[in-house]
């Protein structure tokens, strides 16, 4: 009688599943990124002083859209 190992089968890729973000999530991230980039060239009150963080927020929105289902 052969004993079977109780280990989980190894899967390829990430340790969590990524998904394609919804169009609306992608458009929000794109708008934030473009707003941050334009804020470095043109003076926009809040965006120009925090342009780097606006672009980081766009990346975070896009990353969350790939991890969280339905976002």
BELPECOR-V452201 format. One record per helix or strand. SS is the DSSP state (alpha for helix, beta for strand). FROM is the first residue (numbers start at 1). TO is the last residue. If there is no record, write none. Layout:
((SS;FROM;TO) (SS;FROM;TO))
This chain:
((alpha;23;41) (alpha;45;49) (alpha;51;67))
